[in-house]
Structure formats: C-alpha cells, structure tokens
Amino acid sequence: MKKKFNRELILNGNMFQAILSIAIPVVINSFLQTMYNLTDTYWLGKIGTEQLAAINLVTPMQNIILNFGSGITVAGSVLIAQYIGAKDDENAKSMANQIFACAMIFACVCAGLCFLFTPSIVRWLGADGSTLRYGNIYLRIVVLDMPLLYTINIFSAINQAQGDTVKPMLLNFLGIVINMILDPLLMIVLNLNIAGAALATLLAKAPSALIAFYSLNQKNNLVHLDLRHLKFEKDKLLSILRVGLPTAIGGSTMQFGFLLMSKNVYKYGTQAMAAYGIGNKVNGLISLPSNGIGSAVATIAGQNVGAKQFDRAEHGYRLSRRISVIFLFVGGMILSRPFISTSIVSIFSDDAEVIAMAADFLSIMAFWCWTNGIYNSTIGLFQGTGHTEVNMIVDASRLWVFRFLTLFICETVLHMGVRSIWYCVVVSNGISSAILFVLYHLKIWKKPVNKKKRS
C-alpha cells in the first residue's frame, strides 16, 4: 500500500509534499553516507597529516570505478520509475532483475582488477614514501566492498524509483552507526592505523548489504528480485546501456578529472592535499539538501513522464529548483564567514596551515554554492526523463574544459598559487549551472528517448 500511495502522491498529489517526502530521506541518507568519509577523516586527522593526504589522494580513483558502475543503478532508477508511472509493474520487476545481475557482475570484476593494480595506480598518482604505502593499504582493502556497496545501491535505486526513500535511509543509518564504532576501535584501540579505516568501512557495509538482499527478494514487494527465473532480455539490456552508459562515462570521466585535480593539489604538498579533502567534505554537507532535491526531481520526472504528464514533471522541477537555490544561498552565506569555516575545519585537523587553507577553500565554495541548486535540480530533470547524454556532456565539460582552463589561467596568468584550485572549482560549477539552465529552456528534456516494449 505504501508504494502505491507514493505513486499516487507523485502523479496526482501535492507537489511540495511529494518533493519533501522523497528529498528529506535522501538528504538524511546522503548525510549518513558522507559520515563514512567524515568519520575516517576525523580519526585519520588525529593520527597524522600523511594518512589524511593518502586517503584524499586515492579516493578519486575509487570514485571513478563507483561512478562508472553508477550508470547501471541510475539507469535502473530511471527505467523502473518510468514503468511504474505507466503502471507497467511486470516490466518494472523484470527490469530490476536485469539491473541487479549487471551490477553484481560489474562490481565483482572491478573489485578484482582494482585490487591487483592498486600499487601501479597509487604510484601513478605521484605518491611516494609514507603516502604511497598508506594509499596502497587503504585502496586495496576498501575496493573489496564493491559487491556489498552495489547491493545497497540497487536496493536504494529500486525503492527510490517507487518513491520510497525511507528504507534506504534506515539501511545507511545502520551502516554509519557500525562504522562510527569500528573506526576508533580498529584505528586507535587495535592500532591498525589507515588499514583500520578501510576495514571499518568494509565491515560496516556487510550487515546493510545482507538486509538489502533479503528485502529485494521479498515477493510481497511491488518490485522484487526473482533470481531463479532470471534471463537476460535484449531490449532491456539495450535500454540500460542507452540510459546508463552516458551516466557511466560522464560520472567516471568527471571523477578522473577529480583525480587529476588531486595530482595538481598534491604538488603543493601534503598539507594542501589534506586541506583540499577537508574543504570538499565539509562543503558537501551543505549541498546535501540540493542533492536530495535533485534525486526527488529525477523520481518525480521519471514517473510523470512515464504517465505522459509533462507539465506536472516541469512543475516539480521548477519548484525544486527554487527551494534548492534559496536554501543554499542562505546556508552558504553562513558557512562562508571566516570564523565559522575556521571553527568547522578545526574539528578535522590540528595542523595550523591545514586549517588556514581548508577554511579559505570552504569559505570560497560556500559563498558560491547556491549555483549547485540549479545544477542538481536540472541534472535530476534530465536524468528522470532519460536524457543522460546531456548530463554526461555537461559533467565532462565541467571538469575537462571549464575547471582545468580556469586552473591554467589562475596558476600561469594570475599566479594565485594554491588558491587557483579553490577558484577553479567555483567558476566551473557556476558555468555548468548556467549551461544547464539554458538547456532546460530549450526543452530538450521533453523529447522522447525510451520506447518501452510492453509484455
């Protein structure tokens, strides 16, 4: 009954209520997910700057793999939502089986390959000495959680497509509680150092993944797995490829850009690398509501486009964008105050130079973070309507064109030093948001992209 109520609310109910009912649990869920990294950052900051620099250096490589695989889960969420909006529950269930099989194959293969090639990857990033050793240890352990992580992500995607974001939130809450207990236990008490951080992250996901798999196999759910009768269906695999591949390419390309950004930061030293990681993670907290609303837009747009209610899909997007921009503007003005940003980053490091650089970075990003409200809500619109190729092009351009071009100008022309990194982030985000705003007005999102084969 809950799933049908969610569908009715999204297709016919109060739009503000629909946005909040999806977005609030997603925001809490994203906050809990962010706490995995923040907890590691906090305890690693207590151990030493080199450990903190190592985890910040290798995290983008981990994210490249995860973002490429996220194309599968994004495709699942979009396509399942459209089937549900069209009230084609049988095809929605079949699509869930296809998505799960593809994700598990991808996760196992990538985890194995990354484990084997970790030393070469970390050395290519420019790490040496203790940073090289710590980076190898952390990345090699943490990539082993990929099958667990993708089980959780598929669970979240299937439930979000139905408008239920509460269950994924509760599942991640369990994971973060376990992680917060294991981090100090393994890192400090058992003296496992950076290996303890990676093991805590890995072990914290195991119970959540088991619960997710059990729930996905419950036959009383509107959309559930039926692995005994799983057969790959060509038309659905092509749909996953068409919707998911642009997301995979865009996400992994963007993360590879972040990887190269990390190399650029690392040339300024381990303190700059630590400051960059702290600033990014803290600034990510204020953007969580915007990310959550973007996810809500994707679900609302997906179901309403499936039901051929384009005007309602657009209304949901415009209202969501307005909420995001206002919230981020107010929150950003508060966080950008130097005494507030300094107080916050001081939680994660005792190094005076790291604190000064991280506070400067956070203040600059927070001041301009309102542009993320436009960016995330519009990305959600294009994702929900299946136009993931637009997101791919914009994401790739944001990093590879606007960010690196701004970095080049700031470093070589304006000689801004490490602040070149800070400013290239906000400039590239602002330009990309403006481009997405223009593309929305061109009505590209209304063009049909998915001709579903009904059974």
C-alpha positions as CSV (number, residue, x, y, z in Angstrom):
1,M,0.0,0.0,0.0
2,K,2.8,2.4,0.8
3,K,4.4,2.1,-2.7
4,K,1.0,2.7,-4.3
5,F,0.5,5.7,-2.1
6,N,3.8,7.1,-3.2
7,R,2.9,6.6,-6.8
8,E,-0.4,8.4,-6.3
9,L,1.3,11.3,-4.5
10,I,3.9,11.7,-7.2
11,L,1.4,11.5,-10.1
12,N,-1.6,13.4,-8.6
13,G,-0.8,14.7,-5.1
14,N,0.5,17.9,-3.6
15,M,3.9,18.6,-5.4
16,F,5.6,20.3,-2.4
17,Q,4.7,17.3,-0.3
18,A,5.9,14.9,-3.0
19,I,9.3,16.7,-3.2
20,L,9.8,16.7,0.6
21,S,8.6,13.1,1.1
22,I,11.4,11.9,-1.3
23,A,14.0,14.6,-0.7
24,I,14.2,14.6,3.1
25,P,15.0,10.9,3.5
26,V,17.5,11.2,0.6
27,V,19.2,14.2,2.3
28,I,19.4,12.2,5.6
29,N,20.7,9.2,3.6
30,S,23.3,11.2,1.9
31,F,24.4,12.8,5.2
32,L,24.8,9.3,6.6
33,Q,26.8,8.2,3.5
34,T,29.0,11.3,3.9
35,M,29.6,10.4,7.5
36,Y,31.5,7.3,6.4
37,N,34.2,9.6,4.9
38,L,33.9,12.3,7.6
39,T,34.4,9.7,10.3
40,D,37.5,8.4,8.5
41,T,38.7,12.0,8.0
42,Y,38.3,12.8,11.7
43,W,40.2,9.9,13.0
44,L,42.9,10.0,10.3
45,G,43.4,13.7,11.1
46,K,44.1,12.7,14.7
47,I,46.7,10.1,13.6
48,G,48.6,12.3,11.1
49,T,48.6,14.5,8.0
50,E,50.2,11.9,5.8
51,Q,47.4,9.4,6.4
52,L,44.9,12.1,5.7
53,A,46.7,13.1,2.5
54,A,46.8,9.4,1.4
55,I,43.1,8.8,1.7
56,N,42.3,12.1,-0.1
57,L,44.7,11.2,-2.9
58,V,43.3,7.7,-3.7
59,T,39.6,8.4,-3.0
60,P,39.0,9.9,-6.5
61,M,40.3,6.6,-8.1
62,Q,37.8,4.6,-6.0
63,N,35.1,7.1,-7.1
64,I,36.0,6.7,-10.8
65,I,35.1,3.0,-10.6
66,L,32.0,3.6,-8.4
67,N,30.7,6.3,-10.7
68,F,31.1,4.2,-13.8
69,G,29.1,1.5,-12.2
70,S,26.5,4.0,-11.0
71,G,25.4,4.2,-14.6
72,I,23.7,0.8,-14.0
73,T,21.9,2.0,-10.9
74,V,20.9,5.3,-12.4
75,A,19.5,3.5,-15.5
76,G,17.6,1.2,-13.2
77,S,16.1,4.0,-11.2
78,V,15.0,5.9,-14.3
79,L,13.6,3.0,-16.3
80,I,11.8,1.4,-13.3
81,A,10.3,4.8,-12.4
82,Q,9.0,5.2,-15.9
83,Y,7.5,1.7,-15.9
84,I,5.8,2.4,-12.6
85,G,4.5,5.8,-13.8
86,A,3.0,3.9,-16.8
87,K,1.6,1.3,-14.3
88,D,3.5,-1.4,-16.1
89,D,4.6,-3.2,-12.9
90,E,5.6,-6.5,-14.5
91,N,8.2,-4.8,-16.7
92,A,9.4,-2.8,-13.7
93,K,10.0,-6.1,-11.8
94,S,11.8,-7.6,-14.8
95,M,14.0,-4.5,-15.2
96,A,15.0,-4.8,-11.5
97,N,16.3,-8.3,-12.2
98,Q,18.4,-7.2,-15.2
99,I,19.8,-4.2,-13.2
100,F,20.8,-6.4,-10.3
101,A,22.6,-9.0,-12.4
102,C,24.5,-6.4,-14.4
103,A,25.6,-4.5,-11.2
104,M,26.9,-7.7,-9.5
105,I,28.9,-8.8,-12.5
106,F,30.4,-5.3,-12.8
107,A,31.2,-5.0,-9.1
108,C,33.0,-8.3,-8.8
109,V,35.1,-7.9,-11.9
110,C,36.1,-4.3,-11.0
111,A,36.9,-5.2,-7.4
112,G,39.3,-7.9,-8.5
113,L,41.1,-5.8,-11.1
114,C,41.5,-2.8,-8.9
115,F,42.9,-5.0,-6.1
116,L,45.6,-6.3,-8.5
117,F,46.6,-2.9,-9.9
118,T,46.4,-0.8,-6.8
119,P,50.2,-0.4,-6.4
120,S,50.6,0.9,-10.0
121,I,47.6,3.2,-9.6
122,V,48.8,4.9,-6.4
123,R,52.4,5.2,-7.8
124,W,50.9,6.9,-11.0
125,L,49.2,9.4,-8.8
126,G,52.6,10.7,-7.7
127,A,52.6,9.3,-4.2
128,D,55.9,8.4,-2.6
129,G,57.2,7.4,0.8
130,S,54.6,7.0,3.6
131,T,51.8,8.4,1.4
132,L,52.5,5.7,-1.2
133,R,52.4,3.0,1.5
134,Y,49.2,4.3,3.2
135,G,47.5,4.8,-0.1
136,N,48.2,1.2,-1.2
137,I,46.8,-0.2,2.1
138,Y,43.6,1.8,2.1
139,L,42.6,1.4,-1.6
140,R,43.4,-2.3,-1.7
141,I,41.1,-3.0,1.3
142,V,38.3,-0.6,0.5
143,V,37.7,-1.7,-3.1
144,L,36.7,-5.2,-1.8
145,D,33.4,-3.7,-0.5
146,M,32.1,-3.1,-4.1
147,P,29.7,-6.1,-4.3
148,L,28.3,-5.1,-0.9
149,L,28.0,-1.4,-1.9
150,Y,26.3,-2.2,-5.2
151,T,23.7,-4.5,-3.4
152,I,22.9,-1.5,-1.2
153,N,22.8,0.9,-4.2
154,I,20.5,-1.4,-6.2
155,F,18.2,-1.6,-3.2
156,S,18.2,2.2,-2.9
157,A,17.6,2.7,-6.7
158,I,14.6,0.3,-6.8
159,N,13.0,1.8,-3.7
160,Q,13.7,5.4,-4.9
161,A,12.1,4.6,-8.3
162,Q,8.9,3.8,-6.4
163,G,9.1,7.0,-4.3
164,D,10.3,5.2,-1.1
165,T,13.5,6.8,0.2
166,V,12.9,6.0,3.9
167,K,14.1,2.4,3.7
168,P,17.5,3.3,2.1
169,M,17.9,6.0,4.7
170,L,17.4,3.5,7.6
171,L,19.8,1.0,6.0
172,N,22.5,3.6,5.7
173,F,21.9,4.7,9.3
174,L,22.7,1.1,10.4
175,G,25.9,1.2,8.4
176,I,27.1,4.6,9.7
177,V,26.5,3.5,13.4
178,I,28.6,0.4,12.8
179,N,31.3,2.5,11.0
180,M,31.5,5.1,13.8
181,I,32.0,2.3,16.4
182,L,34.6,0.4,14.3
183,D,36.7,3.4,13.2
184,P,38.2,4.3,16.7
185,L,38.2,0.6,17.7
186,L,40.2,-0.6,14.7
187,M,42.3,2.5,14.1
188,I,43.1,3.6,17.7
189,V,42.4,0.8,20.1
190,L,43.8,-2.0,17.9
191,N,46.3,0.3,16.3
192,L,45.6,-0.7,12.7
193,N,46.1,2.9,11.5
194,I,44.8,3.5,7.9
195,A,44.0,-0.2,7.4
196,G,41.6,0.2,10.3
197,A,39.7,3.0,8.5
198,A,39.4,0.8,5.4
199,L,38.3,-2.3,7.3
200,A,35.7,-0.3,9.3
201,T,34.2,0.9,6.0
202,L,34.2,-2.6,4.5
203,L,32.8,-4.3,7.6
204,A,30.1,-1.7,8.2
205,K,28.6,-2.4,4.8
206,A,28.2,-6.1,5.2
207,P,25.1,-6.2,7.5
208,S,23.4,-3.5,5.4
209,A,24.1,-5.4,2.2
210,L,22.6,-8.7,3.6
211,I,19.5,-6.9,4.8
212,A,19.2,-5.2,1.3
213,F,19.5,-8.5,-0.5
214,Y,16.9,-10.1,1.8
215,S,14.4,-7.2,1.3
216,L,14.9,-7.2,-2.5
217,N,13.8,-10.9,-2.6
218,Q,10.6,-10.4,-0.7
219,K,7.7,-11.4,-3.0
220,N,5.2,-9.1,-1.4
221,N,7.1,-6.0,-2.7
222,L,5.7,-4.3,-5.8
223,V,9.2,-4.6,-7.4
224,H,11.3,-7.5,-6.3
225,L,14.1,-9.9,-7.5
226,D,13.3,-13.4,-8.8
227,L,16.8,-14.8,-9.4
228,R,15.5,-18.3,-10.2
229,H,13.9,-17.1,-13.4
230,L,16.5,-14.5,-14.4
231,K,17.0,-14.3,-18.1
232,F,18.8,-11.5,-19.8
233,E,16.4,-9.6,-22.1
234,K,18.0,-7.9,-25.1
235,D,15.6,-4.9,-25.2
236,K,16.0,-4.2,-21.5
237,L,19.8,-4.6,-21.7
238,L,19.9,-2.1,-24.6
239,S,17.7,0.3,-22.5
240,I,20.1,0.0,-19.6
241,L,23.1,0.6,-21.9
242,R,21.4,3.6,-23.6
243,V,20.4,5.3,-20.4
244,G,23.3,4.1,-18.2
245,L,26.3,4.4,-20.5
246,P,26.2,8.2,-20.7
247,T,25.9,8.4,-16.9
248,A,28.8,5.9,-16.5
249,I,31.0,7.8,-19.0
250,G,30.1,11.2,-17.6
251,G,30.5,10.1,-14.0
252,S,33.8,8.3,-14.4
253,T,35.2,11.0,-16.7
254,M,34.3,13.6,-14.1
255,Q,35.9,11.5,-11.3
256,F,39.0,11.1,-13.5
257,G,39.1,14.8,-13.7
258,F,38.9,14.9,-9.9
259,L,41.8,12.5,-9.8
260,L,44.0,14.8,-11.9
261,M,42.8,17.7,-9.7
262,S,44.2,15.8,-6.8
263,K,47.5,15.4,-8.6
264,N,47.5,19.2,-9.1
265,V,46.8,19.8,-5.4
266,Y,49.4,17.3,-4.3
267,K,52.2,19.3,-5.9
268,Y,51.5,22.0,-3.3
269,G,52.3,19.4,-0.6
270,T,50.5,17.0,1.8
271,Q,49.1,19.9,3.8
272,A,47.4,21.3,0.8
273,M,46.1,17.8,-0.1
274,A,44.7,17.4,3.4
275,A,43.1,20.9,3.3
276,Y,41.5,20.1,-0.1
277,G,39.9,16.9,1.2
278,I,38.6,18.6,4.4
279,G,37.1,21.5,2.5
280,N,35.4,19.3,-0.1
281,K,33.9,17.0,2.5
282,V,32.6,19.8,4.7
283,N,31.2,21.8,1.8
284,G,29.5,18.7,0.7
285,L,27.3,18.7,3.8
286,I,25.6,22.0,2.9
287,S,25.0,20.7,-0.6
288,L,23.2,17.5,0.7
289,P,19.7,19.1,0.5
290,S,20.3,20.2,-3.1
291,N,21.5,16.6,-4.0
292,G,18.4,15.2,-2.3
293,I,16.1,17.5,-4.1
294,G,17.9,16.6,-7.4
295,S,17.1,12.9,-6.6
296,A,13.5,13.8,-5.9
297,V,13.3,15.6,-9.3
298,A,14.6,12.5,-11.0
299,T,11.9,10.3,-9.5
300,I,9.1,12.8,-10.0
301,A,10.1,13.5,-13.6
302,G,10.5,9.8,-14.3
303,Q,7.1,8.7,-13.1
304,N,5.3,11.7,-14.6
305,V,7.0,11.3,-18.0
306,G,6.0,7.6,-17.9
307,A,2.4,8.8,-17.3
308,K,2.7,11.4,-20.1
309,Q,2.3,14.3,-17.6
310,F,5.0,16.6,-18.8
311,D,3.5,19.8,-17.3
312,R,3.5,18.2,-13.9
313,A,7.1,17.0,-14.3
314,E,8.1,20.5,-15.2
315,H,6.2,22.0,-12.2
316,G,8.1,19.6,-9.9
317,Y,11.4,20.7,-11.4
318,R,10.7,24.4,-11.1
319,L,9.5,24.2,-7.5
320,S,12.5,22.0,-6.6
321,R,15.0,24.4,-8.1
322,R,13.6,27.3,-6.2
323,I,13.8,25.5,-2.9
324,S,17.4,24.5,-3.6
325,V,18.7,27.9,-4.6
326,I,17.1,29.6,-1.6
327,F,18.4,27.1,0.9
328,L,21.9,27.0,-0.5
329,F,22.2,30.8,-0.7
330,V,21.2,31.2,3.0
331,G,23.4,28.3,4.2
332,G,26.3,29.4,2.0
333,M,26.3,32.9,3.4
334,I,26.5,31.5,6.9
335,L,29.2,28.9,6.2
336,S,31.4,31.4,4.2
337,R,32.0,33.6,7.3
338,P,35.7,33.0,8.1
339,F,35.2,32.4,11.9
340,I,32.6,29.8,11.2
341,S,34.6,28.0,8.4
342,T,37.7,28.0,10.6
343,S,35.9,26.6,13.6
344,I,34.4,23.8,11.4
345,V,37.6,22.6,9.7
346,S,39.5,22.8,13.0
347,I,37.5,19.7,14.0
348,F,39.4,17.6,11.4
349,S,43.0,18.8,11.9
350,D,45.4,20.2,14.4
351,D,47.8,21.5,11.8
352,A,47.6,25.3,11.7
353,E,48.5,25.5,8.0
354,V,46.0,22.8,7.0
355,I,43.3,24.7,9.0
356,A,44.0,28.0,7.3
357,M,44.0,26.6,3.8
358,A,40.9,24.4,4.4
359,A,38.9,27.4,5.9
360,D,39.8,29.6,2.9
361,F,38.7,26.9,0.5
362,L,35.4,26.3,2.4
363,S,34.6,30.0,2.6
364,I,35.0,30.5,-1.2
365,M,33.0,27.4,-2.1
366,A,30.2,28.1,0.4
367,F,29.8,31.6,-0.9
368,W,29.0,30.4,-4.4
369,C,27.3,27.1,-3.6
370,W,23.8,28.4,-4.5
371,T,24.7,27.6,-8.1
372,N,24.6,23.9,-7.1
373,G,20.8,24.3,-6.6
374,I,20.4,25.0,-10.3
375,Y,22.9,22.3,-11.2
376,N,21.5,19.4,-9.2
377,S,17.8,20.0,-9.9
378,T,18.4,20.3,-13.6
379,I,20.6,17.3,-13.7
380,G,17.7,15.5,-11.9
381,L,15.3,16.6,-14.6
382,F,17.4,15.3,-17.5
383,Q,18.1,12.1,-15.6
384,G,14.5,11.4,-14.8
385,T,13.4,11.9,-18.4
386,G,16.2,9.6,-19.7
387,H,18.4,12.3,-21.3
388,T,21.5,11.2,-19.5
389,E,23.6,12.1,-22.5
390,V,23.1,15.8,-21.6
391,N,24.4,15.2,-18.1
392,M,27.4,13.3,-19.5
393,I,28.4,16.2,-21.7
394,V,27.9,18.8,-19.1
395,D,29.7,16.8,-16.4
396,A,32.7,16.1,-18.7
397,S,32.9,19.8,-19.8
398,R,32.7,21.0,-16.2
399,L,35.9,19.2,-15.3
400,W,37.9,18.9,-18.5
401,V,37.1,22.3,-20.1
402,F,36.0,24.8,-17.5
403,R,37.8,23.6,-14.4
404,F,41.2,22.9,-16.0
405,L,41.0,26.1,-18.2
406,T,40.3,28.2,-15.1
407,L,43.1,26.4,-13.2
408,F,45.5,27.2,-16.0
409,I,44.6,30.9,-16.1
410,C,44.7,31.2,-12.3
411,E,48.1,29.4,-12.0
412,T,50.0,30.7,-15.0
413,V,48.5,34.1,-15.7
414,L,47.3,35.3,-12.3
415,H,49.9,33.4,-10.2
416,M,47.4,32.6,-7.5
417,G,49.2,29.5,-6.1
418,V,47.1,27.0,-4.2
419,R,44.1,29.4,-4.3
420,S,43.9,28.6,-8.1
421,I,42.5,25.2,-7.0
422,W,39.8,26.8,-4.9
423,Y,38.6,29.3,-7.6
424,C,38.7,26.8,-10.5
425,V,36.1,24.7,-8.6
426,V,33.5,27.5,-8.1
427,V,34.0,29.0,-11.6
428,S,33.5,25.7,-13.3
429,N,30.4,24.9,-11.2
430,G,28.9,28.3,-12.0
431,I,29.4,28.0,-15.7
432,S,28.0,24.4,-15.9
433,S,24.9,25.5,-13.9
434,A,24.3,28.4,-16.4
435,I,24.6,25.9,-19.3
436,L,22.1,23.5,-17.8
437,F,19.7,26.4,-17.2
438,V,19.8,27.3,-20.9
439,L,19.4,23.6,-22.0
440,Y,16.3,23.3,-19.8
441,H,14.7,26.3,-21.6
442,L,15.5,24.7,-25.0
443,K,13.0,21.9,-23.9
444,I,15.5,19.1,-24.8
445,W,14.1,17.1,-21.8
446,K,10.7,16.8,-23.4
447,K,12.0,14.8,-26.4
448,P,11.1,11.1,-26.2
449,V,14.0,8.8,-25.6
450,N,12.6,5.5,-24.3
451,K,10.2,3.4,-26.3
452,K,9.4,0.6,-23.9
453,K,8.5,-2.8,-25.1
454,R,5.4,-4.0,-23.2
455,S,4.8,-7.5,-22.2
